[in-house]
């Protein structure tokens, strides 16, 4: 553990601060944020896993992602609601899900878990977030195509 940071509170202000927000963070820092702010070192559940599990799989995140990522419980609820809605009208057609603000793709990943056979496409405009997320979803073998562009860009028509 980094001695000078171990006594610092890992909260929203610190993780979004200019000196920390775009830094890769270690597992102990993710767990410290969860403990400091929620009393739970496993608070940052991503891709259906506790922090130790996703970290062991090679998933890495920026400090800001601890706050910005759609957490598993919410993405699962959204996915269940979408599955229920499209289940009534889908008629066996292949399904694609678009996330215009992909970030970590955890929201998209959680939705796709409820839609077997569906594919996702996510748009991300920040190169650092795009690079990390692309590597993370490759570690997960997720059916997601990530595009470095704004969903508004006419060249990214899907």
Secondary structure, DSSP 4 states (H G I P E B T S, - for coil): --TTTTTS---HHHHTSTTTTTSB--HHHHHHHHHHHHS-TT---BTTB-HHHHHHTT---BTTHHHHSPPHHHHHHHHHHHHHHHHHH-TT---EEEETT-TTSHHHHHHHTTSTT-EEEEEE--HHHHHHHHHHHHHHT-SEEEEES-TT-GGG--
